[in-house]
């Protein structure tokens, strides 16, 4: 099942459980515990969650579900972004989310601001949040040193014009 980025990760997981079992699964039926990384089985299921029935939800007990969380590194080839003046970490994250096609709330940078450039490029890493139900791992992103805008490099726009010879 494809992840619907318009929904939360938790809503996607309820949908996954519903689809596999052919019946509705909602927060009214059971709660879903934190995802746990597991050694992938033959079907590459790398995550398990323990679900607990909700009182009055029509079920009792618990059930463990195993499924595949997507590794951020597998979602796209190498990512490189040419920064422009004024870009910040939020701009880079918005761009990366769009390039990877992921739920924005499920990923984060573990830095507070863009790094200072020593060379013309730097590597930064986008991580799946530890409690993400949909993603694991991280993705390296190459950011290229901002180039000045044409407007900042050539701010004088009212030119004198040409003189007659």
Secondary structure per residue as TSV (DSSP state, phi and psi in degrees):
chain	resnum	aa	ss	phi	psi
A	1	X	-	360.0	136.2
A	2	X	-	-78.8	146.6
A	3	X	-	-76.3	133.3
A	4	X	-	-93.5	105.9
A	5	X	T	-70.3	-9.1
A	6	X	T	-81.1	-11.1
A	7	X	S	-107.6	165.9
A	8	X	-	-74.6	164.4
A	9	X	H	-61.1	-40.6
A	10	X	H	-64.2	-42.1
A	11	X	H	-61.8	-39.0
A	12	X	H	-62.6	-39.2
A	13	X	H	-68.5	-41.8
A	14	X	H	-58.8	-41.2
A	15	X	H	-62.5	-40.4
A	16	X	H	-62.0	-45.1
A	17	X	H	-64.6	-42.8
A	18	X	H	-60.7	-46.9
A	19	X	H	-62.2	-45.4
A	20	X	H	-65.3	-31.6
A	21	X	H	-103.1	-5.4
A	22	X	T	67.2	25.6
A	23	X	S	-150.9	153.9
A	24	X	-	-62.3	139.6
A	25	X	-	-130.6	123.3
A	26	X	-	-140.4	175.5
A	27	X	T	-64.5	-18.8
A	28	X	T	-72.7	-21.0
A	29	X	T	-94.2	-45.3
A	30	X	E	-159.2	158.4
A	31	X	E	-98.1	155.7
A	32	X	E	-114.9	125.3
A	33	X	-	-76.4	178.2
A	34	X	-	-63.0	143.9
A	35	X	-	-69.7	144.5
A	36	X	E	-122.0	129.6
A	37	X	E	-69.8	137.9
A	38	X	-	-134.8	161.1
A	39	X	-	-65.7	125.8
A	40	X	-	-57.5	137.5
A	41	X	-	-86.2	-171.0
A	42	X	T	-60.2	-25.5
A	43	X	T	-97.1	14.2
A	44	X	-	67.8	17.2
A	45	X	-	-68.8	116.0
A	46	X	-	-111.1	5.6
A	47	X	E	-142.7	147.4
A	48	X	E	-133.4	151.5
A	49	X	E	-134.7	142.4
A	50	X	E	-99.0	124.0
A	51	X	E	-107.8	140.5
A	52	X	E	-124.2	129.4
A	53	X	E	-61.6	150.1
A	54	X	-	-97.9	135.4
A	55	X	T	-55.8	126.0
A	56	X	T	83.0	4.9
A	57	X	S	-88.2	0.3
A	58	X	S	94.1	0.5
A	59	X	-	-139.3	165.7
A	60	X	-	-136.3	157.2
A	61	X	S	89.8	-161.6
A	62	X	E	-129.2	162.9
A	63	X	E	-150.8	136.8
A	64	X	E	-100.9	129.6
A	65	X	E	-112.5	140.7
A	66	X	E	-116.7	138.2
A	67	X	E	-157.9	175.8
A	68	X	-	-99.6	120.1
A	69	X	-	-90.2	143.4
A	70	X	E	-80.8	134.9
A	71	X	E	-82.8	124.9
A	72	X	G	-53.9	-35.2
A	73	X	G	-67.1	-21.7
A	74	X	G	-89.5	-4.5
A	75	X	S	-84.0	-18.4
A	76	X	S	-159.9	155.0
A	77	X	S	-67.1	-173.1
A	78	X	-	-51.0	137.1
A	79	X	E	-109.2	128.5
A	80	X	E	-132.6	130.9
A	81	X	E	-124.9	125.8
A	82	X	E	-83.6	113.4
A	83	X	E	-74.7	153.9
A	84	X	E	-119.4	163.8
A	85	X	T	-53.5	134.2
A	86	X	T	91.6	-11.2
A	87	X	-	-62.7	142.6
A	88	X	-	-128.5	-177.0
A	89	X	H	-61.2	-36.7
A	90	X	H	-63.6	-37.9
A	91	X	H	-64.2	-42.9
A	92	X	H	-65.3	-42.0
A	93	X	H	-64.2	-42.5
A	94	X	H	-60.4	-42.1
A	95	X	H	-64.4	-45.8
A	96	X	H	-64.0	-41.5
A	97	X	H	-58.9	-43.1
A	98	X	H	-66.6	-42.6
A	99	X	H	-65.2	-39.4
A	100	X	H	-84.7	-21.1
A	101	X	T	69.3	44.4
A	102	X	-	-112.7	166.1
A	103	X	-	-73.9	120.4
A	104	X	G	-54.5	-38.7
A	105	X	G	-71.9	-7.2
A	106	X	G	-99.0	-0.7
A	107	X	E	-131.3	158.0
A	108	X	E	-159.7	154.7
A	109	X	E	-91.1	148.3
A	110	X	S	-104.5	33.4
A	111	X	S	-130.2	156.4
A	112	X	S	-89.7	-24.4
A	113	X	S	-153.4	166.6
A	114	X	-	-63.1	145.2
A	115	X	-	-71.4	158.4
A	116	X	-	-74.5	143.1
A	117	X	-	-88.2	125.3
A	118	X	S	-90.3	-44.0
A	119	X	S	-113.0	-163.4
A	120	X	S	-82.0	-8.1
A	121	X	E	-143.6	153.7
A	122	X	E	-137.1	154.3
A	123	X	E	-103.4	133.7
A	124	X	E	-128.0	159.4
A	125	X	E	-123.1	127.3
A	126	X	E	-96.7	128.5
A	127	X	E	-112.3	145.7
A	128	X	E	-71.2	137.8
A	129	X	-	-62.9	147.0
A	130	X	T	-57.6	-32.8
A	131	X	T	-99.7	17.7
A	132	X	-	-66.9	132.8
A	133	X	S	-83.7	-12.8
A	134	X	S	-113.6	-26.8
A	135	X	E	-131.9	154.6
A	136	X	E	-133.8	169.4
A	137	X	S	78.5	-157.2
A	138	X	E	-151.1	170.2
A	139	X	E	-137.8	124.3
A	140	X	E	-77.9	138.4
A	141	X	E	-127.5	128.2
A	142	X	E	-88.8	124.7
A	143	X	E	-112.3	135.1
A	144	X	E	-99.2	139.2
A	145	X	E	-47.8	136.0
A	146	X	E	-58.2	140.3
A	147	X	E	-100.9	146.1
A	148	X	-	-66.5	148.3
A	149	X	-	-73.1	155.6
A	150	X	H	-59.2	-39.3
A	151	X	H	-64.1	-37.8
A	152	X	H	-78.2	-28.1
A	153	X	H	-78.2	-30.9
A	154	X	S	-129.9	73.1
A	155	X	-	-75.1	-21.9
A	156	X	-	-81.8	115.8
A	157	X	-	-110.2	-18.3
A	158	X	-	-92.6	98.2
A	159	X	-	-88.0	154.0
A	160	X	-	-71.5	-32.2
A	161	X	-	97.5	-178.8
A	162	X	-	-94.5	147.2
A	163	X	-	-93.8	151.1
A	164	X	-	-69.0	146.4
A	165	X	-	-71.3	360.0
